[in-house]
Amino acid sequence: MRTQSSSVLILGIGNLLWADEGFGVRCVEALDAAWQFGDEVTVMDGGTQGLYLLPYVTEARRLIVFDAVDYGLEPGAMRLVEDSEVPRFMGAKKMSLHQTGFQEVLASAQMLDRLPESMLLIGVQPVELDDFGGSLRPVVRACIEPAVAHAVARLRSWGVSVEPRADAVLRLNDVALAMDAYEAGRPPPEAACRHGDLRFVTTAGEV
């Protein structure tokens, strides 16, 4: 017997350290910085937590997920997937361990008969993933604003209270991870192209 509440869970999943894999996290950060919601809404940086997200998913009646997804489309293309199609797209052409983990979350929730009644996956086709310490590529970054707008529109269609915040401040993560700070601290491309970012490379003798 389902006993889920009327809660809404908004998740950004992915890894900020691997270029376009950070799309989902950047979207949920932008959403939370610009908009405030009713008490029934939980906004979360799901990162690469995998099955640790299961309790949150099973408690939600409605779910919105932002992620970089290999749809087989042109790089930077955005696609919305809904309800029963979401698990299928999360499991197809897995690009990283975080997607394997989240597919397991959805499969486990389904086995428990606790999948959210309504689900929306807002995904973008990545350009580059194999760039440790890298940035979102421009066409992917340009999708953040429309992706957030899709989420806001869906929340309002569900009857959720959505109001602009007076101050657009990063709340989900440490300010050091904010996009502007992160980009400002990154070495130039010739020093940290697709072979790694020196901020994350340990030299001999260092711990």
Sequence and secondary structure as in RCSB ss.txt:
>XXXX:A:sequence
MRTQSSSVLILGIGNLLWADEGFGVRCVEALDAAWQFGDEVTVMDGGTQGLYLLPYVTEARRLIVFDAVDYGLEP
GAMRLVEDSEVPRFMGAKKMSLHQTGFQEVLASAQMLDRLPESMLLIGVQPVELDDFGGSLRPVVRACIEPAVAH
AVARLRSWGVSVEPRADAVLRLNDVALAMDAYEAGRPPPEAACRHGDLRFVTTAGEV
>XXXX:A:secstr
     S EEEEEES TTBGGGGHHHHHHHHHHHHEEE TTEEEEEEET GGGGHHHHHH SEEEEEEE   SS T
T EEEEETTHHHHHHHTT  SHHHHHHHHHHHHHHHTT   SEEEEEEE  S    BT    HHHHTTHHHHHHH
HHHHHHHTT  EEE SS    SS GGGSHHHHHHTS  TTTSSTT  GGG   TT  
